[in-house]
Amino acid sequence: MLEKILTEENFSALDELLERYKGVPGPLMPLLQGAQDIFGAIPEEVQSYIAEKANIPLAEIYGVVTFYSQFRMVPRGDHVISVCLGTACYVKGSQNIMDKISQAMGIGIGETSSDGKFTLVGTRCIGACGLAPIVTVNDDVYGKVKESEILKILEKYK
């Protein structure tokens, strides 16, 4: 999957980004946000490249990438499946839904399918408890999801 993102074109775009922030004080956060926009993630190869080109210690970059939840080191799939694991959803069976998706796709929470199409994530309350349990796929929201319905819902995205 990394071979899809570690392209010459992406590194050229990163070079342009690095040039824009050359000499700017405290550029790390916008550099990392920009790098993630370009690559879809900030894998170790990209972190090392930024460290070398921007003269920022790799340990500092790695520390920021792993500390903030907005950053990820592995690209997400084309479709991000989020299962709410907040209290109301959990009580109404969201863990069973999560387990069914995980088993059917052969991926765990936070993992991406080998074909790069799906990433499975668990989320906390999204503020629609009356629709529990809730599953989102990208920007599509599915409420009052039954375990028996989930595979049919996901078929739409294959």
Contacts in CASP RR format, 6 or more apart in sequence:
PFRMAT RR
TARGET T0000
AUTHOR 0000-0000-0000
METHOD contacts of the structure
MODEL  1
MLEKILTEENFSALDELLERYKGVPGPLMPLLQGAQDIFGAIPEEVQSYI
AEKANIPLAEIYGVVTFYSQFRMVPRGDHVISVCLGTACYVKGSQNIMDK
ISQAMGIGIGETSSDGKFTLVGTRCIGACGLAPIVTVNDDVYGKVKESEI
LKILEKYK
1 74 0 8 1.000
1 75 0 8 1.000
1 112 0 8 1.000
1 114 0 8 1.000
1 116 0 8 1.000
2 43 0 8 1.000
2 45 0 8 1.000
2 75 0 8 1.000
4 75 0 8 1.000
5 39 0 8 1.000
5 40 0 8 1.000
5 41 0 8 1.000
5 43 0 8 1.000
5 75 0 8 1.000
6 39 0 8 1.000
6 43 0 8 1.000
6 45 0 8 1.000
6 46 0 8 1.000
10 38 0 8 1.000
10 39 0 8 1.000
11 49 0 8 1.000
13 38 0 8 1.000
14 35 0 8 1.000
14 38 0 8 1.000
14 39 0 8 1.000
14 46 0 8 1.000
14 49 0 8 1.000
14 50 0 8 1.000
15 53 0 8 1.000
17 31 0 8 1.000
17 34 0 8 1.000
17 35 0 8 1.000
17 38 0 8 1.000
18 31 0 8 1.000
18 50 0 8 1.000
18 53 0 8 1.000
18 54 0 8 1.000
21 27 0 8 1.000
21 30 0 8 1.000
21 31 0 8 1.000
21 54 0 8 1.000
22 54 0 8 1.000
27 54 0 8 1.000
28 54 0 8 1.000
28 56 0 8 1.000
28 60 0 8 1.000
28 61 0 8 1.000
28 64 0 8 1.000
29 64 0 8 1.000
31 50 0 8 1.000
31 54 0 8 1.000
32 42 0 8 1.000
32 50 0 8 1.000
32 61 0 8 1.000
32 64 0 8 1.000
32 65 0 8 1.000
32 71 0 8 1.000
33 70 0 8 1.000
35 42 0 8 1.000
35 46 0 8 1.000
35 50 0 8 1.000
36 42 0 8 1.000
36 70 0 8 1.000
36 71 0 8 1.000
36 72 0 8 1.000
39 46 0 8 1.000
39 75 0 8 1.000
40 72 0 8 1.000
40 75 0 8 1.000
40 76 0 8 1.000
41 72 0 8 1.000
41 73 0 8 1.000
41 74 0 8 1.000
41 75 0 8 1.000
41 76 0 8 1.000
42 65 0 8 1.000
42 71 0 8 1.000
42 72 0 8 1.000
42 73 0 8 1.000
43 73 0 8 1.000
43 74 0 8 1.000
44 62 0 8 1.000
44 73 0 8 1.000
47 58 0 8 1.000
47 61 0 8 1.000
47 62 0 8 1.000
47 65 0 8 1.000
48 58 0 8 1.000
50 56 0 8 1.000
50 61 0 8 1.000
51 57 0 8 1.000
51 58 0 8 1.000
51 61 0 8 1.000
64 71 0 8 1.000
65 71 0 8 1.000
65 73 0 8 1.000
66 73 0 8 1.000
74 112 0 8 1.000
75 112 0 8 1.000
75 116 0 8 1.000
76 112 0 8 1.000
76 119 0 8 1.000
77 112 0 8 1.000
77 113 0 8 1.000
77 116 0 8 1.000
77 117 0 8 1.000
77 118 0 8 1.000
77 119 0 8 1.000
78 116 0 8 1.000
78 117 0 8 1.000
78 118 0 8 1.000
79 117 0 8 1.000
79 118 0 8 1.000
79 119 0 8 1.000
79 137 0 8 1.000
79 138 0 8 1.000
79 157 0 8 1.000
80 118 0 8 1.000
80 119 0 8 1.000
80 121 0 8 1.000
80 136 0 8 1.000
80 137 0 8 1.000
80 138 0 8 1.000
81 101 0 8 1.000
81 118 0 8 1.000
81 119 0 8 1.000
81 120 0 8 1.000
81 121 0 8 1.000
81 135 0 8 1.000
81 136 0 8 1.000
81 137 0 8 1.000
81 154 0 8 1.000
82 121 0 8 1.000
82 122 0 8 1.000
82 123 0 8 1.000
82 135 0 8 1.000
82 136 0 8 1.000
82 137 0 8 1.000
83 89 0 8 1.000
83 94 0 8 1.000
83 97 0 8 1.000
83 98 0 8 1.000
83 101 0 8 1.000
83 120 0 8 1.000
83 121 0 8 1.000
83 122 0 8 1.000
83 123 0 8 1.000
83 133 0 8 1.000
83 134 0 8 1.000
83 135 0 8 1.000
84 94 0 8 1.000
84 122 0 8 1.000
84 123 0 8 1.000
84 124 0 8 1.000
84 125 0 8 1.000
84 126 0 8 1.000
84 132 0 8 1.000
84 133 0 8 1.000
84 134 0 8 1.000
84 135 0 8 1.000
84 136 0 8 1.000
85 94 0 8 1.000
85 95 0 8 1.000
85 98 0 8 1.000
85 122 0 8 1.000
85 123 0 8 1.000
85 124 0 8 1.000
86 94 0 8 1.000
86 123 0 8 1.000
86 124 0 8 1.000
86 125 0 8 1.000
87 125 0 8 1.000
88 125 0 8 1.000
88 129 0 8 1.000
88 130 0 8 1.000
88 132 0 8 1.000
88 133 0 8 1.000
89 125 0 8 1.000
89 129 0 8 1.000
89 132 0 8 1.000
89 133 0 8 1.000
89 134 0 8 1.000
90 133 0 8 1.000
91 132 0 8 1.000
92 132 0 8 1.000
92 133 0 8 1.000
93 133 0 8 1.000
93 147 0 8 1.000
94 132 0 8 1.000
94 133 0 8 1.000
94 134 0 8 1.000
94 135 0 8 1.000
96 147 0 8 1.000
97 133 0 8 1.000
97 135 0 8 1.000
97 145 0 8 1.000
97 147 0 8 1.000
97 150 0 8 1.000
98 109 0 8 1.000
98 120 0 8 1.000
98 122 0 8 1.000
100 147 0 8 1.000
100 150 0 8 1.000
100 151 0 8 1.000
101 120 0 8 1.000
101 150 0 8 1.000
101 154 0 8 1.000
102 108 0 8 1.000
102 109 0 8 1.000
102 120 0 8 1.000
104 151 0 8 1.000
104 154 0 8 1.000
105 113 0 8 1.000
105 118 0 8 1.000
105 120 0 8 1.000
105 154 0 8 1.000
106 113 0 8 1.000
107 113 0 8 1.000
107 118 0 8 1.000
107 119 0 8 1.000
107 120 0 8 1.000
108 120 0 8 1.000
109 120 0 8 1.000
109 121 0 8 1.000
109 122 0 8 1.000
110 119 0 8 1.000
110 120 0 8 1.000
110 121 0 8 1.000
110 122 0 8 1.000
111 119 0 8 1.000
111 120 0 8 1.000
112 118 0 8 1.000
112 119 0 8 1.000
113 119 0 8 1.000
117 157 0 8 1.000
117 158 0 8 1.000
118 154 0 8 1.000
118 157 0 8 1.000
123 136 0 8 1.000
126 134 0 8 1.000
126 136 0 8 1.000
128 134 0 8 1.000
128 141 0 8 1.000
128 143 0 8 1.000
131 141 0 8 1.000
131 143 0 8 1.000
131 144 0 8 1.000
132 143 0 8 1.000
132 144 0 8 1.000
133 143 0 8 1.000
133 144 0 8 1.000
133 145 0 8 1.000
134 141 0 8 1.000
134 142 0 8 1.000
134 143 0 8 1.000
134 145 0 8 1.000
135 142 0 8 1.000
135 143 0 8 1.000
135 145 0 8 1.000
135 150 0 8 1.000
135 153 0 8 1.000
136 142 0 8 1.000
137 153 0 8 1.000
137 154 0 8 1.000
137 156 0 8 1.000
137 157 0 8 1.000
138 157 0 8 1.000
142 153 0 8 1.000
145 153 0 8 1.000
END
